[in-house]
Amino acid sequence: MAWKPPAPWMKANPKDQPDEGGQAYIFQVVRPEDQRLYALKRLKNKKRRSRFVREVEVMEQLSALGFQVPPVVAKYLDDDNPCFVMPWYPDGSLEEQIAQETQSTLPERLALLVAVGTALQQIHSVGKAHRDIKPSNILRVGSSVLLADFGLCLGLEDERLTRSWEVIGPRNFVAPENEAGINEDVDQRPADCYAYGKLCWSLLAGRQALPRERQLDPANRLEVLTTEAELSPLGPLFELLLDRDPRTRLTDWNVILPEIRRVSDRIAGTRDVAATASSFDLETAVARARQLAANEAMVRQRSEQLKERERSGREAMLRRLVFLDFKAELEEAVGKINSASDGSLQIQLGTGRSMGDQTSQELIDLINVEPLPPQFFSEPAATSLLLSRWGDSDGSSVFQLLVLLVRREENVWLIRVPMRRRSGYEYPLLATGLPNMIDRVGPIPLRLDSTKQRIRNFVTETADLGLRVIGRYIELAQIGAEVWDDVNWRDI
């Protein structure tokens, strides 16, 4: 028997088949008292009832706030076939708009994108993320829009209804952090901004969204595909919206929306100038000059972000090089000595605790890199040789040899420091009385081919010193001499 809508609703045309979405059927319905058209959304998979109920609740909450969301006219969530009713919007969705892009002007499409961004700004302002932004979920209402399909909507404090392996978001619009379906970061609003960047390109290009960040390729830039040179300022905006790292992705709607409005105003202004070429407006010219500067500033900002990411990657590679080379030089000797000592000595190779715990003014003066990058205090050393004795209750037997790697912009410095811990002190302190063990090289440019070799030479010298330190430490342990006494180390 064919399914019937709950009373008083009736199918507008009993012979019509419903539209089928990913999780629901959409029926066109009417009710006797007004004969207007409505959309009835009926859940397909009853196992998704919790998500469906939340969708209705979110729509009611956001609609009550006056946001750009369809109102819920009626709901039947306890029925065997849960469903709810909202108005029918005859203008369709942006999916049809993209397919019929020749029927709308460029300013009209830009106005729609401003409307979409404004709607997202509204829901983001109350801590919600839509998580399913795509053209078919954005309904047209004249020159404005409504966000629909809140089945995946998530607030900062909401319980997740998606499994850890479940991919979140539509194909070709899903953010990189959600491609694997695993994302520990609760805030999903940056993923909406990524999808918005894809939507902008798709609507303006009149094409389906491309995979990943391919719209940033030179051949896919809007001014190339559409021959609309006025769209070129959107390139830097898309780069910031499609940043693969959600932590650095542009999510500030007070920056995003003015950029799109400026492009729209610029297009309107350009075409006004073409119509009245003999006119000159000083205020408009100044405004355009400022906009040009703003666009160039955004390009410079994005370029610097990319450079900093590359520099950080090189720094991480060099840190790993220091650690692995040092370990390779000493691992065999350390293993044999630890085994032979039968636990009376403890020799460890690693990176140690974060430098914030043990950074003194003497150490900062020795590093002599100004300004010292803030991340230095939260990072451990590049490598560490730590020696201690069994049964040491107050840490007075601890001796440590560290190699610090400090980066500032395009250069790195390597600093070798001996550290000791005296009774009553929580952390090891710089052994300033042992200048024969202290060394500092730099600045070393990150990008030179010789950089790795210079670092390897420093690590080899430090490993040779480390072997001598181990030998002396064992001698001191045998005779019961104090580790923190400078005299015991000066001739090493």
Secondary structure, DSSP 8 states (H G I E B T S, - for coil): ------TT-EESSTT---EE-SSEEEEEEE-TTT---EEEEEES-GGGHHHHHHHHHHHHHHHHTT-SS----EEETTSSS-EEEEE--TT-BHHHHHHTGGGS-HHHHHHHHHHHHHHHHHHHHTTEE-----GGGEEEETTEEEE---TT-EETT----S-TTS--S-TTTS-GGGTTS-------HHHHHHHHHHHHHHHHHTS---STTGGGSGGG-HHHHS--GGGTTHHHHHHHHT-S-TTTS---HHHHHHHHHHHHHHHHHHHHHHHTTT---HHHHHHHHHHHHHHHHHHHHHHHHHHHHHHHHHHHHHHHHHHHHHHHHHHHHHHHHHHHHTTSEEEEEE--S-GGGT--HHHHHHH--SS--GGGGGS--SEEEEEEETT-SSSTT-EEEEEEEEEETTEEEEEEEEEE--TT-SS-EE-TT-TTT-EEEEEEETT-TTHHHHHHHHHHHHHHHHHHHHHHHHHHHHHT--TT-GGGTTT-
